[in-house]
């Protein structure tokens, strides 16, 4: 007989796979990189947007298929870091515009 065949009549256990958390990890890594690489002009904004998008997609997938997806904490961390960086970017842009307006107004 073939060595690979199941010679006993016991049922073969189904493969149990771990829940997917790849998008959650990617969201968290992109969010952290956007904060760490704040001195690179447009790459950090792109990373923050990707972090927010992947975090939302992963949380949505977790709601639809709770058995297939895991990593809620990492997805939330990616969302938080992405939104924090985007908030700082918008705040910095507003301050830049206000400062420029005040300087030009005094001339």
Backbone as CSV, one residue per row, in Angstrom:
resi,resn,N_x,N_y,N_z,CA_x,CA_y,CA_z,C_x,C_y,C_z
1,UNK,0.825,-1.198,0.000,0.000,0.000,0.000,0.857,1.245,0.000
2,UNK,0.251,2.303,-0.412,0.948,3.582,-0.445,1.183,4.078,0.977
3,UNK,2.400,4.560,1.242,2.734,5.034,2.584,1.945,6.277,2.978
4,UNK,1.547,7.078,2.014,0.869,8.329,2.307,-0.626,8.159,2.552
5,UNK,-1.162,7.018,2.228,-2.601,6.837,2.417,-2.913,6.640,3.893
6,UNK,-4.115,7.008,4.261,-4.567,6.880,5.640,-5.025,5.441,5.838
7,UNK,-4.221,4.644,6.545,-4.525,3.223,6.678,-5.568,2.959,7.744
8,UNK,-5.731,3.840,8.679,-6.764,3.640,9.694,-8.044,4.325,9.243
9,UNK,-9.119,4.003,9.871,-10.400,4.590,9.510,-10.707,5.852,10.309
10,UNK,-9.684,6.403,10.958,-9.886,7.630,11.734,-10.051,8.813,10.788
11,UNK,-10.929,9.737,11.139,-11.082,10.920,10.283,-9.829,11.789,10.343
12,UNK,-9.480,12.347,9.210,-8.323,13.231,9.134,-8.763,14.616,9.611
13,UNK,-8.057,15.183,10.586,-8.472,16.508,11.066,-8.282,17.565,9.983
14,UNK,-9.228,18.482,9.953,-9.155,19.562,8.972,-8.015,20.497,9.341
15,UNK,-7.403,21.084,8.322,-6.332,22.041,8.580,-6.926,23.289,9.207
16,UNK,-6.379,23.661,10.313,-6.830,24.898,10.949,-5.819,25.982,10.614
17,UNK,-6.287,26.991,9.975,-5.388,28.083,9.628,-5.629,29.249,10.573
18,UNK,-4.577,29.992,10.800,-4.699,31.170,11.657,-5.510,32.236,10.951
19,UNK,-6.230,33.032,11.720,-6.945,34.146,11.089,-5.971,35.128,10.448
20,UNK,-6.382,35.706,9.343,-5.524,36.629,8.604,-5.388,37.949,9.352
21,UNK,-4.180,38.452,9.418,-3.957,39.758,10.020,-2.933,40.559,9.237
22,UNK,-2.749,40.225,7.984,-1.755,40.901,7.147,-2.056,42.377,6.930
23,UNK,-3.315,42.702,6.649,-3.667,44.113,6.435,-3.544,44.914,7.716
24,UNK,-3.822,44.289,8.850,-3.681,44.986,10.127,-2.217,45.305,10.398
25,UNK,-1.342,44.347,10.124,0.090,44.573,10.314,0.575,45.656,9.367
26,UNK,0.143,45.588,8.097,0.556,46.593,7.116,0.052,47.982,7.508
27,UNK,-1.156,48.059,8.025,-1.712,49.335,8.467,-0.886,49.916,9.600
28,UNK,-0.554,49.077,10.570,0.222,49.551,11.711,1.624,49.976,11.287
29,UNK,2.267,49.196,10.424,3.621,49.529,9.971,3.614,50.828,9.161
30,UNK,2.643,50.979,8.269,2.564,52.217,7.476,2.302,53.423,8.374
31,UNK,1.445,53.270,9.369,1.163,54.377,10.275,2.376,54.786,11.088
32,UNK,3.103,53.791,11.601,4.305,54.103,12.368,5.366,54.729,11.469
33,UNK,5.531,54.208,10.261,6.514,54.772,9.329,6.145,56.196,8.945
34,UNK,4.867,56.507,8.832,4.480,57.879,8.490,4.868,58.848,9.597
35,UNK,4.788,58.392,10.851,5.205,59.255,11.963,6.722,59.363,12.051
36,UNK,7.415,58.262,11.833,8.872,58.265,11.950,9.517,59.013,10.783
37,UNK,8.970,58.858,9.606,9.538,59.494,8.408,8.856,60.823,8.102
38,UNK,8.606,61.619,9.127,7.888,62.884,8.934,8.667,63.872,8.088
39,UNK,9.976,63.700,7.945,10.803,64.653,7.206,10.849,64.378,5.711
40,UNK,10.236,63.308,5.239,10.184,63.019,3.808,8.864,63.556,3.281
41,UNK,8.892,64.591,2.432,7.693,65.372,2.116,6.421,64.620,1.736
42,UNK,6.382,63.845,0.692,5.099,63.286,0.274,4.948,61.809,0.615
43,UNK,6.046,61.143,0.875,5.972,59.716,1.207,5.227,59.508,2.520
44,UNK,5.427,60.397,3.478,4.764,60.237,4.768,3.251,60.424,4.669
45,UNK,2.808,61.322,3.823,1.365,61.530,3.641,0.749,60.301,2.971
46,UNK,1.450,59.767,1.979,0.964,58.568,1.289,0.901,57.394,2.268
47,UNK,1.930,57.247,3.103,1.932,56.166,4.088,0.775,56.306,5.075
48,UNK,0.490,57.525,5.497,-0.613,57.743,6.438,-1.958,57.398,5.795
49,UNK,-2.135,57.785,4.555,-3.389,57.474,3.850,-3.536,55.965,3.666
50,UNK,-2.440,55.290,3.316,-2.472,53.833,3.159,-2.785,53.166,4.497
51,UNK,-2.209,53.681,5.581,-2.470,53.122,6.916,-3.942,53.235,7.275
52,UNK,-4.529,54.378,7.011,-5.951,54.586,7.321,-6.822,53.678,6.450
53,UNK,-6.505,53.602,5.163,-7.311,52.774,4.254,-7.237,51.295,4.639
54,UNK,-6.021,50.792,4.876,-5.885,49.384,5.233,-6.532,49.081,6.583
55,UNK,-6.427,50.004,7.518,-7.064,49.800,8.821,-8.570,49.693,8.712
56,UNK,-9.169,50.584,7.928,-10.621,50.534,7.745,-11.051,49.268,7.001
57,UNK,-10.300,48.883,5.980,-10.641,47.674,5.231,-10.557,46.448,6.131
58,UNK,-9.508,46.390,6.948,-9.354,45.224,7.825,-10.466,45.165,8.873
59,UNK,-10.810,46.292,9.457,-11.895,46.296,10.445,-13.226,45.917,9.803
60,UNK,-13.440,46.350,8.571,-14.657,45.983,7.849,-14.687,44.472,7.579
61,UNK,-13.543,43.922,7.183,-13.474,42.478,6.954,-13.687,41.698,8.251
62,UNK,-13.193,42.248,9.364,-13.399,41.572,10.650,-14.875,41.532,11.028
63,UNK,-15.613,42.581,10.681,-17.054,42.593,10.965,-17.795,41.570,10.119
64,UNK,-17.410,41.475,8.833,-18.098,40.571,7.921,-17.738,39.114,8.191
65,UNK,-16.467,38.843,8.432,-15.983,37.473,8.611,-15.140,37.386,9.888
66,UNK,-15.781,37.337,11.044,-15.014,37.379,12.303,-14.111,36.165,12.520
67,UNK,-14.440,35.030,11.923,-13.607,33.841,12.107,-12.361,33.857,11.230
68,UNK,-12.391,34.624,10.157,-11.288,34.615,9.197,-10.255,35.711,9.439
69,UNK,-10.591,36.742,10.213,-9.686,37.872,10.400,-9.438,38.119,11.875
70,UNK,-8.213,38.522,12.175,-7.807,38.815,13.539,-6.874,40.030,13.485
71,UNK,-6.549,40.605,14.609,-5.610,41.715,14.639,-6.274,43.060,14.772
72,UNK,-7.351,43.116,15.535,-8.082,44.377,15.701,-7.193,45.466,16.303
73,UNK,-6.375,45.115,17.277,-5.517,46.098,17.928,-4.519,46.723,16.969
74,UNK,-3.954,45.898,16.095,-2.998,46.429,15.125,-3.691,47.316,14.097
75,UNK,-4.897,46.939,13.688,-5.641,47.767,12.739,-5.997,49.111,13.364
76,UNK,-6.397,49.098,14.633,-6.726,50.344,15.329,-5.466,51.195,15.520
77,UNK,-4.334,50.555,15.793,-3.075,51.296,15.924,-2.702,51.960,14.604
78,UNK,-2.900,51.255,13.496,-2.634,51.844,12.179,-3.553,53.013,11.895
79,UNK,-4.837,52.856,12.242,-5.785,53.960,12.068,-5.386,55.161,12.914
80,UNK,-5.042,54.911,14.174,-4.701,56.000,15.084,-3.466,56.753,14.608
81,UNK,-2.410,56.024,14.253,-1.187,56.697,13.823,-1.390,57.422,12.494
82,UNK,-2.164,56.821,11.598,-2.441,57.485,10.322,-3.239,58.759,10.502
83,UNK,-4.292,58.693,11.320,-5.106,59.883,11.556,-4.337,60.962,12.324
84,UNK,-3.499,60.547,13.271,-2.702,61.529,14.021,-1.771,62.273,13.070
85,UNK,-1.097,61.524,12.193,-0.190,62.198,11.264,-0.947,63.107,10.305
86,UNK,-2.085,62.640,9.788,-2.862,63.488,8.885,-3.360,64.746,9.603
87,UNK,-3.729,64.601,10.877,-4.147,65.763,11.662,-3.012,66.754,11.842
88,UNK,-1.818,66.252,12.167,-0.656,67.138,12.301,-0.324,67.818,10.978
89,UNK,-0.470,67.096,9.875,-0.192,67.675,8.558,-1.174,68.796,8.244
90,UNK,-2.449,68.575,8.488,-3.457,69.611,8.219,-3.240,70.805,9.141
91,UNK,-2.947,70.550,10.410,-2.678,71.633,11.356,-1.449,72.435,10.940
92,UNK,-0.402,71.764,10.528,0.801,72.451,10.047,0.526,73.288,8.817
93,UNK,-0.297,72.778,7.908,-0.642,73.526,6.703,-1.450,74.774,7.053
94,UNK,-2.367,74.664,8.006,-3.160,75.822,8.439,-2.256,76.869,9.082
95,UNK,-1.333,76.422,9.933,-0.397,77.359,10.575,0.485,78.025,9.536
96,UNK,0.941,77.277,8.544,1.763,77.827,7.467,0.982,78.893,6.700
97,UNK,-0.264,78.614,6.378,-1.074,79.598,5.654,-1.339,80.846,6.499
98,UNK,-1.623,80.648,7.776,-1.884,81.796,8.656,-0.642,82.654,8.830
99,UNK,0.500,82.017,8.968,1.760,82.751,9.115,2.098,83.517,7.842
100,UNK,1.936,82.844,6.711,2.186,83.511,5.440,1.247,84.670,5.208
101,UNK,0.000,84.498,5.577,-0.969,85.578,5.426,-0.623,86.755,6.323
102,UNK,-0.196,86.477,7.542,0.162,87.555,8.476,1.413,88.294,7.987
103,UNK,2.357,87.568,7.459,3.580,88.213,6.957,3.261,89.059,5.738
104,UNK,2.474,88.527,4.826,2.131,89.288,3.615,1.219,90.468,3.953
105,UNK,0.397,90.336,4.972,-0.504,91.418,5.363,0.238,92.585,6.014
106,UNK,1.386,92.317,6.597,2.145,93.378,7.261,3.020,94.148,6.286
107,UNK,3.129,93.719,5.057,3.968,94.425,4.082,3.294,95.619,3.500
